[in-house]
Amino acid sequence: MSIYRQLGVEPVINACGTVTRLGGAPMPPEVLDAFRAAASEIVSLEELQAAASVRIAAATKTEAGLVTSGAAGALTLGAAAILAGCDPARMDQLPTCDGIPHDFIIAREHRNGYDHAIRAAGARFVEVGFNEFGSGAGVRRVEVWEYAAAITSQTAGIVYVCSSDACPPLQEVVTVAHRSNLPVLVDAAAELPPRSNLQNIPATGADLVAFSGGKAIRGPQSTGILCGRSNLVSAAALQMLDMDDHPQLWSPPEQFIDRSKLSGVPRHGIGRGLKVSKEEIAALLTALDLFASGAYDSQIADCRRWLEQIFTGLVESRSVCQIVEPSADGQWPVLEISIDREVLGKSAFDVCRELRHGTPPVYVGHSGLPRGLLTINPICLNESSVLILIRELQAVLCE
C-alpha cells in the first residue's frame, strides 16, 4: 500500500512538471541510494559542506559552492553574505540593517514573489526601469544605464533574475556592478536545463548564483545550490551552519572557512532555519554528478514517446493537441491541449478542476489556462502513469 495512502493522502498524477507544490522531480535510484547510505553514518556537517563545495565548484566552474535549502534558501543566504560578509557582529544583527548599506538594485520587471527570500535577510529593494513591455505600455526594457544611475553609498549589491529573455544581458549588469565594486546575486532557480547554464551563468562573473536542486538536477526537492566567490560562499555557510561549539575547539576546514578573516566566532545566524541534512547533501551531490554528465538526456526520447501516446489517445477528443519541441538542448517537449469552450461546453479552468478532482487526481500545467491551454509536462511521468493520464484525459475531454 502506498505510504501516502497510509497517511490518508491520495497520490496524484503529476503532468505539471517539477513544481514544489507537487514535490519536485522524481529522484533517480542512484540519488535515493545515496540518501539511504548517508543516513547510516555520522559526519561533520562542516566537513561535508566543505567537500560539497569542491564538487559544486568543479561542476559550475566557480570558486566555491554550498548545498542549501532550495534556491530560496540560497537567495536568503546569499543576500545575508553580501550584507554581513564575515563580520560576526553584522551576522548577529541581521535582518536589522541599521548602519549597514542594504539597498539591492533590481529591475522592476524582475520582481516576483520569490524575491521575498532576499528581503528576508534585511535587504531593501531599489527598483529600476519600467515594465512597459510586460504591461503593453511600450516596447522598451530596463537598460543597463539605469542600474548605474541608481547606485549610492547605501547600495549593497544588485539582484538579477535569470530567464531566457531577461534584459539587459547579465554580463552587462555584472560589468556595471563590478565597476562600483558591488556584487551581483543571481536567481537562476529554474534555468536548468540547458545543462550549459550550470557554467555559463556563473561565467558572466556574477558573484553568487542560486540554482534549484530539486528540479532538473533531480536531487531532493528541498535542496538548492549557491555557488560563486569563495569569500561570499564562506560567509553564507557561516550563516547556516550549527555554531554551538567552544571557540577554543571550533576548527572548520581551512579551504572552506578561513578563520583568520573572522574577528570572532559567529553565533547561530539568520540561516539557522535553512539548514540541510547530511542525507540531502549526499543525495544532491549524486544528482548533480548525474545531471552534469548528461545522464538524464537519454530520457528525453521516453518523454517524447509518452507525449505521442497521449496525443494518439486524444485523437477522438474535441480539443486540438500539439507537441511543442524544446528550445534548448537537454530540455524535453511538452504537449499543449487547446480547449474551446464553445465546442467542449466547459473552459480550460473547468477541465483542470475536473482532473484535479478525479481518481486519482491529475495535475496538468496551468500557466496557459487564461488562454485556454492545458500543458502536459512529461518529466514526472512514467510508463504506468501515462496510461492512467490518458484514461483521465479521455474521460474529461471525450465525454
C-alpha positions as CSV (number, residue, x, y, z in Angstrom):
1,M,0.0,0.0,0.0
2,S,1.2,3.5,-0.8
3,I,2.9,5.2,2.1
4,Y,0.8,8.3,1.3
5,R,-2.4,6.3,1.4
6,Q,-1.4,5.0,4.8
7,L,-1.2,8.6,5.8
8,G,-4.6,9.4,4.3
9,V,-3.3,11.3,1.3
10,E,-4.1,10.2,-2.3
11,P,-1.1,10.2,-4.7
12,V,-1.5,12.3,-7.8
13,I,-0.5,12.0,-11.4
14,N,1.9,14.9,-12.0
15,A,1.7,16.1,-15.6
16,C,2.6,19.6,-14.4
17,G,6.4,19.3,-14.0
18,T,9.0,19.7,-11.3
19,V,6.9,22.1,-9.2
20,T,7.4,22.5,-5.5
21,R,3.8,22.0,-4.6
22,L,3.9,18.5,-6.0
23,G,7.2,17.5,-4.5
24,G,9.7,18.5,-7.3
25,A,11.3,16.0,-9.6
26,P,11.4,12.2,-9.1
27,M,14.8,11.2,-7.7
28,P,16.7,8.5,-9.6
29,P,17.6,5.3,-7.9
30,E,21.3,6.4,-7.5
31,V,20.2,9.5,-5.7
32,L,17.9,7.5,-3.4
33,D,20.7,5.1,-2.7
34,A,23.0,8.0,-1.7
35,F,20.3,9.3,0.6
36,R,19.9,6.0,2.4
37,A,23.7,5.4,2.6
38,A,24.3,8.8,4.1
39,A,21.6,8.1,6.7
40,S,23.6,5.1,8.0
41,E,26.7,7.0,9.2
42,I,27.5,10.2,11.1
43,V,29.7,13.0,9.7
44,S,30.7,16.6,10.5
45,L,28.4,18.9,8.5
46,E,31.2,21.5,8.2
47,E,33.5,18.9,6.6
48,L,30.7,17.6,4.4
49,Q,29.8,21.0,3.2
50,A,33.5,21.7,2.5
51,A,33.6,18.6,0.4
52,A,30.4,19.6,-1.3
53,S,31.9,23.0,-2.1
54,V,34.7,21.3,-4.1
55,R,32.3,19.2,-6.1
56,I,29.9,22.1,-6.8
57,A,32.9,24.4,-7.7
58,A,34.1,21.8,-10.3
59,A,30.6,21.4,-11.8
60,T,29.9,25.1,-12.1
61,K,33.5,26.3,-12.7
62,T,33.3,28.7,-9.7
63,E,35.4,29.2,-6.6
64,A,33.1,27.5,-4.1
65,G,29.6,26.1,-3.6
66,L,27.1,25.3,-0.8
67,V,24.2,22.9,-0.6
68,T,21.2,25.0,0.5
69,S,17.6,24.5,1.4
70,G,16.3,25.1,-2.1
71,A,17.1,28.0,-4.3
72,A,15.1,30.3,-2.0
73,G,17.4,29.3,0.9
74,A,20.3,30.1,-1.4
75,L,19.0,33.6,-2.1
76,T,18.5,34.3,1.6
77,L,21.9,33.1,2.5
78,G,23.5,34.9,-0.5
79,A,21.9,38.2,0.5
80,A,22.9,37.7,4.1
81,A,26.5,37.0,3.0
82,I,26.6,40.2,0.9
83,L,25.1,42.3,3.8
84,A,27.3,40.9,6.6
85,G,30.3,39.4,5.0
86,C,32.4,37.6,7.6
87,D,31.6,40.2,10.3
88,P,30.2,38.3,13.3
89,A,28.5,41.5,14.7
90,R,26.7,42.1,11.4
91,M,25.7,38.5,11.3
92,D,24.1,38.8,14.7
93,Q,22.4,42.0,13.7
94,L,20.5,40.7,10.6
95,P,17.8,41.2,9.4
96,T,18.1,44.6,11.1
97,C,20.4,46.6,8.9
98,D,20.9,49.8,10.9
99,G,24.2,51.3,9.9
100,I,24.7,48.8,7.1
101,P,24.3,49.5,3.4
102,H,21.4,47.3,2.5
103,D,19.9,48.5,-0.8
104,F,19.8,45.9,-3.6
105,I,19.1,47.3,-7.1
106,I,16.7,45.2,-9.1
107,A,14.9,45.7,-12.3
108,R,11.2,46.3,-11.8
109,E,10.3,43.7,-14.4
110,H,12.5,41.2,-12.4
111,R,10.3,41.5,-9.3
112,N,8.4,38.3,-8.3
113,G,7.0,36.6,-5.3
114,Y,10.2,34.6,-4.8
115,D,12.3,37.7,-4.1
116,H,10.9,37.7,-0.6
117,A,13.7,35.3,0.1
118,I,16.2,38.1,-0.5
119,R,14.2,40.7,1.5
120,A,14.1,38.2,4.4
121,A,17.8,38.8,5.1
122,G,17.2,42.5,5.6
123,A,17.7,43.7,2.0
124,R,15.7,46.7,0.7
125,F,15.0,46.8,-3.0
126,V,15.6,49.8,-5.2
127,E,13.7,49.2,-8.4
128,V,14.9,50.5,-11.8
129,G,13.3,50.6,-15.2
130,F,9.6,50.2,-16.0
131,N,7.8,47.0,-17.0
132,E,6.5,48.7,-20.2
133,F,7.0,45.6,-22.3
134,G,5.0,43.4,-19.9
135,S,2.2,45.9,-19.4
136,G,1.8,46.7,-23.1
137,A,2.5,50.3,-22.5
138,G,5.7,50.4,-24.7
139,V,8.5,48.4,-26.2
140,R,11.5,49.3,-24.1
141,R,13.0,47.1,-21.4
142,V,15.2,48.0,-18.5
143,E,18.6,49.4,-19.6
144,V,22.0,49.0,-18.1
145,W,22.5,52.7,-17.5
146,E,19.5,52.7,-15.1
147,Y,21.4,50.3,-12.8
148,A,24.4,52.6,-12.8
149,A,22.3,55.7,-12.1
150,A,20.7,54.0,-9.1
151,I,24.0,53.2,-7.2
152,T,24.5,55.2,-4.0
153,S,26.6,54.8,-0.8
154,Q,23.7,52.6,0.6
155,T,23.9,50.1,-2.3
156,A,25.0,46.7,-1.1
157,G,24.6,44.8,-4.4
158,I,22.5,44.0,-7.4
159,V,19.9,41.3,-7.8
160,Y,19.4,39.7,-11.3
161,V,16.6,37.2,-12.1
162,C,17.6,35.0,-15.0
163,S,15.3,33.9,-17.7
164,S,15.7,33.1,-21.4
165,D,14.6,36.7,-22.4
166,A,15.9,38.6,-19.3
167,C,17.1,42.1,-20.1
168,P,19.6,43.7,-20.1
169,P,22.2,40.8,-20.6
170,L,23.6,39.6,-17.3
171,Q,27.1,40.2,-18.4
172,E,26.4,43.9,-18.9
173,V,24.9,44.2,-15.4
174,V,27.9,42.5,-13.9
175,T,30.2,44.9,-15.6
176,V,28.3,47.9,-14.2
177,A,28.2,46.4,-10.7
178,H,31.9,45.5,-10.6
179,R,32.9,49.0,-11.8
180,S,31.5,50.1,-8.4
181,N,32.8,47.1,-6.5
182,L,29.3,45.7,-6.0
183,P,28.4,42.0,-6.0
184,V,25.7,40.5,-8.2
185,L,23.3,37.9,-6.8
186,V,21.6,35.9,-9.5
187,D,18.4,33.9,-9.2
188,A,18.7,31.1,-11.7
189,A,16.5,28.7,-9.9
190,A,14.7,27.3,-12.9
191,E,17.4,27.9,-15.6
192,L,18.4,24.3,-15.9
193,P,18.3,22.9,-18.5
194,P,20.1,23.6,-20.7
195,R,22.9,21.9,-18.8
196,S,25.4,24.5,-20.1
197,N,23.8,27.2,-17.9
198,L,25.4,25.4,-14.9
199,Q,28.6,27.0,-16.1
200,N,27.6,29.8,-18.5
201,I,25.6,31.8,-15.9
202,P,28.5,31.9,-13.4
203,A,30.9,32.6,-16.2
204,T,29.4,36.0,-16.6
205,G,31.3,37.0,-13.5
206,A,28.2,37.0,-11.3
207,D,29.4,36.8,-7.7
208,L,26.7,34.4,-6.4
209,V,24.3,32.2,-8.4
210,A,21.4,30.2,-6.9
211,F,20.1,27.1,-8.7
212,S,17.3,24.7,-7.6
213,G,18.5,21.2,-6.7
214,G,15.1,19.6,-6.9
215,K,14.1,20.4,-10.4
216,A,16.2,19.4,-13.5
217,I,19.1,18.2,-11.3
218,R,16.6,15.8,-9.6
219,G,18.0,16.0,-6.1
220,P,15.8,16.2,-3.0
221,Q,13.1,18.7,-3.6
222,S,14.2,20.8,-0.6
223,T,17.8,21.3,-1.9
224,G,19.5,24.1,-3.8
225,I,22.9,25.3,-4.8
226,L,24.7,28.6,-4.1
227,C,27.9,29.0,-6.0
228,G,30.3,31.8,-6.8
229,R,33.0,33.7,-5.0
230,S,34.7,31.7,-2.1
231,N,34.6,34.6,0.4
232,L,30.8,35.1,-0.1
233,V,30.0,31.3,-0.1
234,S,32.0,31.0,3.2
235,A,30.0,33.9,4.7
236,A,26.8,32.2,3.6
237,A,27.9,28.9,5.2
238,L,28.6,30.7,8.5
239,Q,25.0,32.0,8.4
240,M,23.7,28.5,8.1
241,L,26.0,26.1,10.0
242,D,25.5,25.0,13.6
243,M,27.8,27.3,15.6
244,D,27.2,25.8,19.0
245,D,30.8,25.0,19.8
246,H,33.5,26.3,22.1
247,P,35.7,29.0,20.3
248,Q,38.8,27.1,21.6
249,L,37.6,23.9,19.8
250,W,36.0,25.2,16.6
251,S,38.2,24.3,13.7
252,P,36.4,24.4,10.3
253,P,38.1,23.2,7.2
254,E,40.5,26.0,6.2
255,Q,39.8,25.7,2.5
256,F,36.1,26.3,3.2
257,I,36.1,28.8,6.0
258,D,39.2,31.0,6.6
259,R,39.0,31.6,10.4
260,S,41.8,34.2,10.2
261,K,39.4,36.5,8.5
262,L,37.0,36.4,11.4
263,S,37.2,38.8,14.3
264,G,35.4,36.2,16.4
265,V,33.3,33.1,16.2
266,P,29.8,33.9,14.9
267,R,26.7,32.7,16.7
268,H,23.8,31.0,15.0
269,G,22.9,33.1,12.0
270,I,19.8,34.1,10.1
271,G,20.2,30.9,8.1
272,R,19.7,28.5,11.1
273,G,16.3,27.6,9.9
274,L,17.7,26.9,6.4
275,K,19.9,24.0,7.4
276,V,20.2,20.9,5.3
277,S,20.8,17.3,6.4
278,K,23.8,15.1,5.6
279,E,21.4,12.9,3.6
280,E,20.2,15.8,1.4
281,I,23.8,16.9,0.8
282,A,24.9,13.4,-0.3
283,A,21.9,12.9,-2.5
284,L,22.2,16.4,-4.1
285,L,25.8,15.8,-5.0
286,T,25.0,12.5,-6.6
287,A,22.2,14.1,-8.6
288,L,24.5,16.9,-9.6
289,D,27.0,14.4,-11.0
290,L,24.3,12.7,-13.0
291,F,22.9,15.9,-14.4
292,A,26.4,17.4,-15.2
293,S,27.4,14.2,-17.0
294,G,24.3,14.2,-19.2
295,A,22.9,11.0,-17.7
296,Y,19.4,12.3,-18.0
297,D,19.5,13.1,-21.7
298,S,18.5,9.6,-22.8
299,Q,15.1,10.1,-21.0
300,I,14.1,12.8,-23.5
301,A,13.2,10.1,-26.0
302,D,10.9,8.4,-23.4
303,C,9.2,11.8,-22.8
304,R,8.5,12.3,-26.5
305,R,7.1,8.8,-26.8
306,W,4.8,9.3,-23.9
307,L,3.5,12.6,-25.3
308,E,2.9,10.8,-28.7
309,Q,0.9,8.2,-26.8
310,I,-1.2,10.9,-25.1
311,F,-1.6,12.7,-28.4
312,T,-2.9,9.5,-30.1
313,G,-5.2,8.8,-27.1
314,L,-6.9,12.2,-27.6
315,V,-7.5,12.0,-31.4
316,E,-11.2,11.5,-30.7
317,S,-11.4,14.4,-28.3
318,R,-12.9,17.7,-29.2
319,S,-9.7,19.5,-28.4
320,V,-6.7,20.5,-30.5
321,C,-3.4,19.0,-29.4
322,Q,0.2,19.7,-30.4
323,I,3.6,18.6,-29.3
324,V,5.9,21.6,-28.7
325,E,9.5,20.8,-29.2
326,P,12.1,22.2,-26.7
327,S,14.0,25.3,-27.5
328,A,17.3,24.3,-25.9
329,D,19.5,21.1,-25.6
330,G,18.6,18.9,-22.6
331,Q,15.1,20.2,-22.4
332,W,12.0,18.0,-23.0
333,P,9.0,18.5,-25.3
334,V,5.5,19.3,-23.9
335,L,2.0,18.7,-25.1
336,E,-0.4,21.6,-25.4
337,I,-4.2,20.9,-25.3
338,S,-6.3,23.8,-26.6
339,I,-9.7,24.0,-25.0
340,D,-12.5,25.7,-27.0
341,R,-15.3,26.4,-24.5
342,E,-17.9,26.8,-27.3
343,V,-17.1,23.3,-28.6
344,L,-16.5,21.4,-25.4
345,G,-19.0,23.2,-23.2
346,K,-16.5,24.0,-20.5
347,S,-13.5,26.1,-20.0
348,A,-9.9,25.2,-19.5
349,F,-10.3,26.0,-15.9
350,D,-13.3,23.6,-15.7
351,V,-11.2,20.9,-17.3
352,C,-8.3,21.5,-14.9
353,R,-10.6,21.4,-11.9
354,E,-12.3,18.1,-13.0
355,L,-8.9,16.5,-13.5
356,R,-7.7,17.6,-10.0
357,H,-10.9,16.2,-8.5
358,G,-10.6,12.8,-10.3
359,T,-9.5,9.5,-9.0
360,P,-6.5,9.7,-9.0
361,P,-6.1,13.4,-9.0
362,V,-4.4,14.7,-12.1
363,Y,-2.4,17.9,-12.2
364,V,-1.6,19.5,-15.5
365,G,0.4,22.6,-16.4
366,H,-1.9,25.6,-15.7
367,S,0.1,28.7,-16.8
368,G,-1.8,28.8,-20.1
369,L,-5.3,28.4,-18.6
370,P,-6.4,32.0,-19.2
371,R,-5.6,31.4,-22.9
372,G,-7.5,28.1,-22.9
373,L,-4.4,25.9,-22.8
374,L,-3.6,22.9,-20.7
375,T,0.1,21.7,-20.8
376,I,1.3,18.2,-20.3
377,N,4.9,18.2,-19.0
378,P,6.2,14.6,-19.1
379,I,9.2,14.9,-16.8
380,C,7.5,13.4,-13.7
381,L,5.6,10.7,-15.6
382,N,6.4,7.0,-16.2
383,E,5.0,4.1,-18.2
384,S,2.1,3.3,-15.9
385,S,1.2,6.9,-15.0
386,V,0.9,7.7,-18.7
387,L,-1.8,5.1,-19.2
388,I,-3.7,6.5,-16.3
389,L,-3.3,10.0,-17.5
390,I,-4.7,9.1,-21.0
391,R,-7.7,7.5,-19.3
392,E,-8.4,10.5,-17.2
393,L,-8.0,13.0,-20.0
394,Q,-10.3,10.9,-22.2
395,A,-12.9,10.9,-19.5
396,V,-12.9,14.7,-19.3
397,L,-12.3,15.6,-23.0
398,C,-14.0,12.9,-24.9
399,E,-17.3,12.6,-23.0
